[in-house]
Each structure stands twice: as C-alpha cells, then as structure tokens.
Amino acid sequence: MGFSITHLIILLVIVLIIFGGQRLPEIGSALGKSIRNFKKSLSDMDDIDVTPKVESKKEENISSKS
C-alpha cells in the first residue's frame, strides 16, 4: 500500500493550511539539509576510532601504589 496521487495532494493541502505558502521553501530546505547531514554522518561512522587508549606505565605504577 503506497501513496497515490490523491493522497499526496491532500497531504500538500493540509501542509499548506498549517504552515502557509511562505514557509514551505524554508521547511523544504531544512529537511533537505537534515537528510544530507544524516547521510553524511552514516558514511563517516567508519572514521571514528573507538579502541581504548593504553595507559602509560607511570599511570599504572601510581594506581598500583594506592
């Protein structure tokens, strides 16, 4: 079950009534930027290093003396 043309027209009329014609370009632009940033963050997830850092020997000696 997908959207037919009549469903899309009704949805557009409701959006026009709620937001008005002047705000639609702003909403569309913000939605496009959000989708673009989301896709970019998904592709950049491989670049994040999540391996734990190895403590230096000085820190190990201090923690073992406590």
Steps between C-alpha positions, in 0.01 A plus 500: 500500500667813380396859463288587201488841332184594688665419834795722413273787390298480822822494704633805313176693561515420873864611518413822315218572744718434806824674396398738223660547160783725618646249746502198266835583332660545844362167620612323183848646527533401865375149424749462214790616719394260775490203262837598351661527846349167606640323193838663556510387862417144397785491250744657750431243775792284380743785570431503874766322707344318794800298613593561864819692568787314665605654830862594541720311747521804731122501543503126569765539770309781669172309500663183635659687795167643618 
